[in-house]
């Protein structure tokens, strides 16, 4: 099963709706039916098991790749960048924590405004995937907002200015 944040990104629905639906499914699918345990609900047990990161998942999220930085490295770099932080604060974008279970790490996805996306894309030089990491929305949604505003997208496969800047600063 996909983590909630990936289901949210793929469907475009809000986190609360997806969580509620998953809770309903878990309650119906539990061995004794809905409410089979006293104290903790099946929903709480299921969610805890489903969202717990295994050590293997944590290592994979931090592992270096020949294709580029891990999401952990990228989020750390994005939040460390003063330009990115300024834009996030200006638009009231909450900062995801890098510790804890997945469902607690990422805030609910934001509505993508043209100003937010263009500030991140043009002002900070972020790519669509990087905007998705920060906002919880898909890269396609961010691209759609930019196209609707008349902003021409960079060629597919080209590194974003942010990534080039970050790689140069690392040496």
C-alpha positions in Angstrom: 0.0 0.0 0.0 1.2 3.5 -0.7 1.8 6.0 2.1 -0.9 8.6 2.6 1.2 11.5 1.2 1.7 9.5 -2.1 -2.0 8.7 -2.3 -2.8 12.4 -1.7 -0.3 13.4 -4.4 -1.6 10.9 -6.9 -5.3 11.8 -6.3 -5.2 15.5 -5.5 -7.5 14.9 -2.6 -6.8 16.3 0.9 -5.0 14.3 3.6 -8.0 14.3 5.9 -10.3 12.7 3.3 -7.7 10.0 2.4 -7.0 9.2 6.1 -10.7 8.9 6.8 -11.2 6.5 3.9 -8.2 4.4 4.9 -9.6 4.2 8.5 -12.9 3.0 7.2 -11.3 0.4 5.0 -9.1 -0.8 7.9 -12.0 -1.1 10.3 -14.0 -3.2 7.8 -10.9 -5.3 6.9 -9.9 -6.1 10.5 -10.0 -9.8 11.6 -13.0 -9.3 14.0 -14.8 -6.6 12.0 -15.2 -3.0 13.1 -14.2 -2.4 16.7 -12.8 -5.8 17.4 -10.3 -4.6 20.1 -11.0 -2.7 23.3 -8.9 0.3 24.1 -7.2 1.0 20.7 -9.3 1.0 17.6 -8.4 -1.1 14.6 -7.9 2.2 12.7 -5.2 3.3 15.1 -3.4 -0.1 15.0 -3.6 -0.3 11.3 -2.4 3.3 10.7 0.5 2.8 13.1 1.6 -0.3 11.3 1.1 1.1 7.8 2.9 4.3 8.5 5.8 3.1 10.6 9.0 3.5 8.7 11.2 0.4 8.8 15.0 0.9 9.2 15.3 -0.4 5.6 12.9 2.4 4.4 14.7 5.0 6.4 18.1 3.9 4.9 16.6 3.9 1.4 15.2 7.4 1.8 18.7 8.7 2.8 20.8 6.6 0.4 22.8 8.4 -2.3 21.7 7.6 -5.8 23.5 7.9 -9.1 20.4 9.7 -10.3 20.6 12.5 -7.7 20.1 13.3 -4.0 17.6 11.4 -1.8 14.4 13.1 -0.8 15.9 13.5 2.7 19.0 15.3 1.3 16.9 17.4 -1.0 14.4 18.5 1.7 17.3 19.4 4.0 18.9 21.4 1.2 15.6 23.1 0.3 14.9 24.1 3.9 18.4 25.4 4.3 18.2 27.7 1.3 17.4 31.3 2.5 15.5 32.1 -0.7 13.3 29.1 -0.4 12.7 29.7 3.3 11.7 33.3 2.5 9.2 32.2 -0.1 7.7 29.5 2.2 7.3 32.0 5.0 5.8 34.6 2.7 3.1 32.2 1.5 2.6 30.5 4.9 3.8 27.1 3.8 4.4 24.8 6.8 7.8 23.2 7.2 7.8 19.4 7.2 9.7 17.7 10.0 12.4 15.2 9.0 11.8 13.0 12.0 8.9 10.7 13.1 6.5 8.6 11.2 5.7 9.5 7.7 2.1 10.6 8.4 3.4 13.2 11.0 6.3 14.4 8.9 4.4 16.1 6.1 1.7 18.7 6.6 -1.5 18.4 4.6 -1.0 19.4 0.9 -1.6 23.1 0.1 -3.7 24.7 -2.5 -1.2 25.8 -5.2 -1.5 29.5 -5.9 0.1 31.0 -9.0 2.2 33.3 -6.9 3.6 30.5 -4.7 4.4 28.2 -7.6 5.9 31.0 -9.7 8.0 32.4 -6.8 9.4 28.9 -6.2 9.9 28.1 -9.9 11.2 31.4 -11.2 12.4 33.1 -8.1 14.1 30.2 -6.4 14.8 28.1 -9.4 13.1 25.0 -8.1 12.0 22.2 -10.3 8.5 20.8 -10.4 9.4 17.8 -8.3 11.0 20.0 -5.7 7.9 22.2 -5.5 5.9 18.9 -5.0 8.1 17.9 -2.1 7.5 21.2 -0.4 3.8 21.5 -1.0 2.6 17.9 -1.0 1.2 18.3 -4.5 2.2 16.5 -7.7 4.7 18.0 -10.2 1.9 17.8 -12.8 -0.3 20.1 -10.6 2.6 22.6 -10.2 3.3 22.5 -13.9 -0.4 23.1 -14.7 -0.5 26.2 -12.5 2.6 27.5 -14.2 1.2 26.8 -17.7 -2.1 28.5 -16.7 -0.2 31.6 -15.7 1.6 31.5 -19.1 5.1 30.6 -17.7 7.1 28.5 -20.1 8.5 25.3 -18.4 12.1 24.3 -18.6 13.0 21.4 -20.9 12.3 17.9 -19.4 15.3 16.3 -17.9 17.2 19.5 -17.4 18.5 20.1 -13.8 16.8 23.0 -12.0 18.9 26.1 -11.3 18.5 25.3 -7.6 20.0 21.8 -8.0 22.9 23.2 -10.0 23.5 25.9 -7.4 23.3 23.3 -4.5 25.7 20.9 -6.2 28.3 23.6 -6.9 28.1 24.7 -3.2 28.8 21.2 -2.1 32.0 21.1 -4.2 
